[in-house]
């Protein structure tokens, strides 16, 4: 640890993790914020952190059964003011650290900030014994994902990552079909999205661009220093905020981070995946500011249980897999989708191919229990129920795998990665045979910020 800044470096983390995080002081849940005394019929006091975008909708869903007692956002814009007006009794903050220090009635927090502040925000809440719901991707770096997973377990708080598709009926029926063997042994999966593209209407956020040079005044509503948070400081520009931060290395996780945690979740569940053996990537031109306009990332996974080795390929920026035999004319791949390839057939979305196989197959009676709802899972877990479906024990390793693909896209590694795949040791959090890639497992926080 840096004694001046309090920042834990990667080596210190590995030593701590290896010792089982023995240095942490674990506070029993019944001794923190009154948690452990919440009867199932009682309402949680929830704080929303990052409420101008996705967080607004998440809070609306939670407010149907729970109390929204605090609201925090670095930009008190019109979008945020509308949320303030929706919950007039909730106290208002710009700095989540001040909120957590001052307001002792908070039981749980919802985090929907930009990717680069997910970890520091969630960690501050966990260390205070608060239950945490954090939007996807769980973190900005592999190191952060591992830390959140371990510390959430130690503090015994209820957690959930915001990849709501995991609670869907479609995901459950897909698992049942694959486990029933309808397409045989699955050895290959393709998953794609058109993001950051937005069809013919433009892009969701900029990628493949350089840092803007224009000097733009910081809006009066915005605390830019808090927005930048642990990232290196840079001048404000509307190219970053609102929302357009996702394509920048310092703030976001690109198309893979945006959609990968959604798309990979049903694949990981159906095919019983955890960590890949290798990852390799190719892309359009990439720079040290933003993710590329389009990329292909290929992961390989070992055999597990009764399932063979698997090759999983991700495509973004409008790239798609080739049209394979068995996909009949007229069947569209669409702007985004997932294709499972087995030795007896394929599944596109939840559609079995070829059509003749679909017509002859009798689907099993549903047996995986339905979800009460993605956010309701978390609320029930906060009140002593079963762990939520995408709790950090699940979401942490999933996020680590997704973010590994982004390391394979780093421009500094591009030359070497044209000739070899990356091999990552998930126990040691380091790359075998390419130590220069280890620096991207995490990054040095700006002074004043730490986990």
C-alpha positions in Angstrom: 0.0 0.0 0.0 1.1 3.5 -0.8 1.5 5.1 2.7 0.8 8.6 1.4 -2.3 7.9 -0.7 -3.7 4.8 1.0 -4.0 3.2 -2.4 -3.6 -0.6 -2.6 -1.4 -1.7 -5.4 -1.8 -4.9 -7.4 1.0 -6.8 -5.6 -0.4 -5.8 -2.2 -3.8 -7.1 -3.3 -2.5 -10.5 -4.4 -0.7 -10.9 -1.1 -3.8 -10.1 0.8 -6.0 -12.3 -1.4 -3.6 -15.2 -0.9 -3.9 -14.8 2.8 -7.7 -14.9 2.6 -8.0 -11.2 3.2 -7.0 -11.9 6.8 -6.2 -8.2 7.4 -9.8 -7.1 7.0 -12.0 -6.3 10.0 -15.2 -8.1 9.4 -18.2 -6.6 11.1 -21.2 -8.9 11.8 -24.2 -7.9 9.8 -26.4 -7.6 12.9 -24.0 -4.9 14.2 -24.0 -2.7 11.2 -26.8 -0.2 10.4 -29.4 -2.4 12.1 -29.1 -5.1 9.4 -30.0 -8.5 10.5 -33.1 -7.2 12.2 -35.2 -6.5 9.1 -38.2 -8.7 9.1 -39.4 -9.9 5.7 -42.5 -7.5 6.0 -40.3 -4.5 6.7 -39.2 -2.0 4.0 -35.6 -1.4 3.1 -34.2 2.1 3.2 -32.4 2.4 -0.1 -30.0 5.0 -1.4 -29.6 5.6 -5.1 -26.1 6.5 -6.4 -26.0 7.6 -10.0 -29.6 8.4 -10.8 -29.6 10.4 -14.0 -29.6 7.4 -16.4 -30.2 3.7 -15.8 -30.4 4.3 -12.1 -33.6 6.2 -12.5 -35.5 3.1 -13.8 -33.9 0.8 -11.3 -35.1 3.0 -8.4 -38.6 3.2 -9.8 -38.7 -0.6 -9.8 -37.5 -0.8 -6.2 -39.7 2.1 -4.9 -42.8 0.0 -5.4 -42.0 -2.0 -2.2 -39.2 -0.1 -0.5 -38.3 3.3 0.8 -36.0 5.6 -1.2 -34.3 7.6 1.5 -31.2 9.2 -0.2 -30.2 10.2 -3.7 -26.7 10.9 -4.9 -25.4 12.1 -8.3 -22.4 14.2 -9.3 -24.5 16.2 -11.8 -27.7 17.9 -10.6 -29.0 18.3 -14.1 -32.6 18.4 -15.2 -32.6 14.6 -15.5 -31.5 14.3 -11.9 -33.8 17.0 -10.7 -36.7 15.0 -12.0 -35.6 12.1 -9.9 -35.3 14.4 -6.9 -38.8 15.5 -7.4 -40.1 11.9 -7.6 -38.7 11.2 -4.1 -39.1 14.6 -2.3 -38.4 13.2 1.2 -35.1 11.6 0.1 -31.9 13.5 1.1 -29.7 14.8 -1.7 -26.0 14.5 -2.1 -23.2 14.8 -4.7 -20.5 12.8 -2.9 -21.5 9.2 -2.0 -18.8 9.1 0.7 -20.4 12.0 2.5 -23.8 10.4 2.1 -22.7 7.1 3.6 -20.9 8.9 6.5 -23.8 11.1 7.4 -26.9 9.2 6.8 -27.1 6.2 9.2 -30.6 4.9 8.2 -29.5 3.5 4.9 -29.8 -0.3 4.6 -28.9 -0.8 1.0 -27.6 1.1 -2.0 -28.1 1.0 -5.7 -25.1 1.9 -7.8 -25.5 3.0 -11.4 -22.6 5.4 -11.9 -20.2 5.2 -14.8 -18.1 2.0 -15.0 -14.9 3.4 -13.5 -16.6 4.3 -10.2 -18.6 1.1 -9.7 -16.0 -0.5 -7.6 -15.0 2.4 -5.3 -18.7 3.2 -4.7 -19.8 -0.3 -4.0 -16.8 -1.0 -1.8 -17.5 2.0 0.4 -21.1 0.7 0.9 -20.0 -2.9 1.6 -17.5 -1.9 4.2 -20.3 -0.1 6.0 -22.4 -3.3 6.0 -24.8 -2.1 3.3 -26.4 -4.4 0.8 -25.4 -3.5 -2.7 -27.0 -3.6 -6.2 -24.5 -2.5 -8.8 -25.1 -2.1 -12.5 -23.2 -4.1 -15.1 -20.4 -4.5 -15.7 -19.6 -5.0 -12.0 -16.3 -3.1 -12.2 -13.9 -1.4 -14.5 -11.0 -3.8 -13.9 -10.4 -7.5 -13.1 -8.7 -6.6 -9.9 -11.7 -4.6 -8.7 -14.1 -7.5 -9.5 -12.1 -9.9 -7.5 -11.9 -7.5 -4.5 -15.7 -6.8 -4.5 -16.4 -10.6 -4.7 -14.2 -11.4 -1.8 -15.1 -8.5 0.4 -18.9 -8.9 -0.1 -18.5 -12.5 1.0 -16.6 -11.4 4.1 -19.1 -8.8 5.1 -22.0 -11.1 4.4 -24.1 -8.5 2.5 -26.7 -9.3 -0.1 -25.5 -8.3 -3.6 -26.7 -8.3 -7.2 -25.3 -7.1 -10.5 -27.7 -5.4 -12.9 -27.9 -7.9 -15.7 -31.6 -8.4 -15.5 -31.8 -11.0 -18.3 -30.6 -13.7 -15.9 -34.0 -13.6 -14.2 -35.9 -14.2 -17.5 -37.9 -17.3 -18.4 -36.1 -17.5 -21.8 -32.8 -18.1 -20.1 -34.3 -20.9 -18.0 -35.9 -22.6 -21.0 -32.6 -22.4 -22.9 -30.7 -24.2 -20.2 -33.3 -26.9 -20.1 -33.1 -27.5 -23.9 -29.3 -27.6 -23.9 -29.1 -29.9 -20.9 -31.7 -32.1 -22.6 -29.2 -32.6 -25.5 -31.4 -31.2 -28.3 -28.4 -29.9 -30.2 -25.9 -32.4 -28.8 -22.5 -31.4 -27.5 -22.0 -27.6 -27.8 -18.4 -26.8 -28.9 -18.8 -23.4 -30.3 -20.8 -20.2 -29.5 -21.0 -16.9 -31.3 -22.4 -13.7 -29.7 -22.6 -10.3 -31.3 -23.9 -6.8 -31.0 -24.0 -3.7 -33.3 -22.9 -1.4 -30.4 -21.6 1.2 -30.3 -23.5 1.7 -33.5 -27.1 2.8 -33.4 -28.3 1.4 -36.8 -28.5 4.2 -39.4 -29.1 6.9 -36.8 -25.5 7.2 -35.5 -23.7 5.8 -32.5 -24.6 5.3 -28.8 -21.2 6.7 -27.8 -17.9 7.6 -29.5 -15.2 5.0 -30.1 -12.1 5.0 -32.4 -11.7 8.7 -31.8 -9.0 10.8 -30.1 -9.3 13.1 -27.1 -11.0 16.3 -27.9 -8.9 19.5 -27.8 -11.7 22.0 -27.4 -11.9 23.8 -24.1 -15.4 23.6 -22.7 -16.6 25.1 -19.4 -17.8 22.7 -16.8 -21.6 22.9 -16.5 -22.7 24.6 -13.2 -24.6 21.5 -12.2 -21.7 19.1 -12.5 -18.9 18.3 -10.0 -16.3 17.2 -12.6 -13.7 16.2 -10.0 -16.2 13.7 -8.5 -17.1 12.4 -12.0 -13.5 11.7 -12.8 -13.1 10.0 -9.5 -10.2 7.5 -9.4 -9.4 8.0 -13.1 -6.6 10.3 -14.3 -7.8 13.9 -14.4 -8.7 15.5 -17.8 -10.5 18.6 -18.9 -14.3 18.4 -19.1 -15.9 17.8 -22.5 -19.4 16.8 -23.5 -17.7 13.9 -25.4 -17.6 12.2 -22.0 -20.7 13.3 -20.2 -23.6 12.8 -20.1 -23.5 9.1 -21.0 -20.9 9.2 -23.7 -18.2 8.0 -21.3 -18.6 4.3 -22.1 -16.2 4.3 -25.1 -13.3 5.8 -23.3 -10.6 3.6 -21.7 -10.5 5.7 -18.6 -14.2 5.7 -17.9 -16.0 2.9 -19.6 -15.6 -0.7 -20.8 -16.7 -0.4 -24.4 -19.3 -2.5 -26.2 -18.0 -5.7 -24.6 -18.4 -4.3 -21.1 -21.8 -2.9 -21.9 -23.4 -5.9 -23.5 -21.1 -8.8 -22.5 -22.4 -9.3 -19.0 -25.9 -9.6 -20.5 -25.0 -11.8 -23.4 -22.5 -14.1 -21.6 -24.7 -14.8 -18.6 -27.1 -17.3 -20.2 -24.1 -18.9 -22.0 -22.2 -19.4 -18.8 -25.2 -20.9 -17.0 -26.2 -23.2 -19.8 -22.7 -24.4 -20.5 -21.4 -24.4 -16.9 -18.5 -22.0 -17.7 -16.3 -20.0 -15.3 -12.8 -19.0 -16.4 -11.4 -19.3 -19.9 -8.0 -20.8 -20.8 -7.1 -18.3 -23.4 -8.3 -15.1 -25.0 -7.3 -13.5 -28.3 -8.6 -10.4 -30.1 -8.6 -8.6 -33.5 -10.1 -5.2 -34.1 -10.2 -2.1 -36.3 -7.6 0.5 -35.5 -7.4 1.2 -31.8 -5.8 4.1 -29.9 -4.9 4.8 -26.3 -8.1 6.9 -25.7 -11.0 4.8 -26.9 -12.1 1.3 -27.7 -12.0 0.3 -31.4 -15.0 0.8 -33.7 -15.3 -3.0 -34.1 -13.7 -6.1 -32.7 -13.7 -9.9 -32.4 -12.7 -11.5 -29.2 -12.3 -15.3 -28.9 -12.2 -17.2 -25.6 -11.4 -20.9 -25.2 -12.7 -22.9 -22.3 -11.7 -26.3 -21.0 -13.9 -29.4 -20.8 -16.1 -29.4 -17.7 -18.3 -32.1 -16.2 -19.9 -33.8 -19.2 -19.3 -30.9 -21.6 -16.5 -30.7 -24.2 -14.0 -27.8 -24.7 -15.7 -24.6 -26.0 -14.8 -21.8 -28.3 -16.7 -18.6 -27.6 -16.4 -15.7 -30.1 -17.6 -12.1 -29.4 -18.3 -9.6 -32.2 -19.2 -5.9 -31.9 -19.4 -2.7 -34.0 -21.8 -4.5 -36.5 -19.5 -7.5 -37.1 -21.3 -10.8 -37.2 -20.4 -14.5 -37.5 -20.5 -16.1 -41.0 -23.7 -17.6 -42.1 -23.4 -21.3 -41.4 -25.0 -24.3 -43.1 -28.2 -25.1 -41.3 -29.3 -21.5 -41.0 -32.1 -21.5 -43.6 -32.7 -18.7 -46.1 -34.9 -16.0 -44.6 -33.6 -16.4 -41.0 -32.0 -13.1 -39.9 -29.1 -13.0 -37.5 -30.2 -9.5 -36.4 -28.2 -6.6 -34.9 -27.4 -8.7 -31.9 -27.8 -12.3 -30.9 -26.3 -15.6 -29.7 -25.7 -18.8 -31.8 -25.0 -22.1 -30.1 -23.5 -24.7 -32.3 -23.8 -28.4 -31.3 -22.9 -31.6 -33.1 -26.6 -32.2 -33.8 -27.9 -28.7 -34.5 -27.9 -25.1 -33.5 -29.9 -22.7 -31.3 -30.3 -19.1 -32.5 -31.7 -17.1 -29.6 -34.2 -19.7 -28.3 -34.9 -21.1 -31.8 -33.7 -24.6 -32.7 -32.1 -25.0 -36.1 -32.5 -26.6 -38.6 -36.3 -26.2 -38.6 -36.8 -29.9 -39.0 -35.1 -30.6 -35.7 -37.2 -27.9 -34.0 -40.4 -29.5 -35.4 -39.5 -33.0 -34.2 -38.3 -32.0 -30.8 -40.5 -32.1 -27.7 -39.3 -29.6 -25.2 -39.0 -30.7 -21.6 -41.6 -29.6 -19.0 -40.2 -26.5 -17.3 -38.4 -27.4 -14.1 -36.0 -24.5 -13.3 -38.0 -22.3 -10.8 -39.1 -18.9 -12.0 -37.5 -15.7 -10.7 -39.7 -13.2 -8.7 -37.9 -10.6 -10.8 -34.2 -9.5 -11.0 -34.5 -6.6 -8.6 -36.9 -8.4 -6.3 -34.4 -11.2 -6.0 -32.0 -8.7 -4.4 -34.6 -7.2 -2.1 -35.6 -10.6 -0.8 -31.9 -11.5 -0.3 -31.5 -8.3 1.7 -34.3 -9.4 4.0 -32.7 -12.8 4.7 -33.9 -14.8 1.6 -31.8 -16.8 -0.8 -28.8 -15.2 -2.6 -29.8 -13.3 -5.7 -29.2 -15.0 -9.0 -26.4 -12.6 -10.1 -24.9 -12.0 -6.7 -21.2 -11.1 -6.7 -20.1 -14.7 -6.2 -21.5 -15.3 -9.7 -21.1 -11.8 -11.2 -17.5 -11.3 -10.2 -16.0 -14.2 -12.2 -18.4 -13.4 -15.1 -17.1 -9.8 -15.1 -13.5 -10.9 -14.9 -13.9 -12.9 -18.0 -15.7 -10.1 -19.9 -13.0 -7.6 -18.9 -10.2 -10.0 -19.9 -11.4 -9.5 -23.5 -10.8 -5.7 -23.2 -7.2 -6.3 -22.1 -6.7 -8.3 -25.3 -7.8 -5.2 -27.2 -5.2 -2.9 -25.6 -3.3 -1.0 -28.3 0.0 -1.4 -26.3 -0.3 -5.2 -26.7 -1.6 -5.2 -30.3 1.7 -6.2 -32.0 2.3 -9.3 -29.8 -1.4 -10.3 -29.8 -1.4 -10.6 -33.5 0.7 -13.7 -33.1 -0.4 -15.3 -29.9 -3.3 -15.8 -27.5 -3.2 -14.4 -23.9 -3.1 -17.0 -21.1 -4.4 -15.6 -17.8 -3.8 -17.2 -14.4 -7.0 -16.3 -12.5 -5.5 -17.6 -9.2 -2.5 -15.2 -9.4 -4.2 -12.5 -11.4 -1.4 -12.4 -13.9 -0.6 -13.3 -17.5 1.6 -16.3 -18.3 4.4 -15.4 -20.6 3.4 -11.8 -21.0 4.1 -9.8 -17.8 3.7 -6.5 -19.7 0.0 -7.2 -19.8 -0.3 -7.4 -16.0 -0.5 -3.6 -15.8 -4.0 -3.8 -17.3 -5.4 -6.0 -14.6 -5.8 -2.8 -12.6 -4.6 0.8 -12.7 -3.3 3.3 -10.2 -6.0 5.3 -8.7 -5.8 9.1 -8.6 -4.7 10.5 -5.2 -7.5 10.5 -2.8 -9.3 7.4 -4.1 -8.9 3.8 -3.0 -10.7 0.6 -2.5 
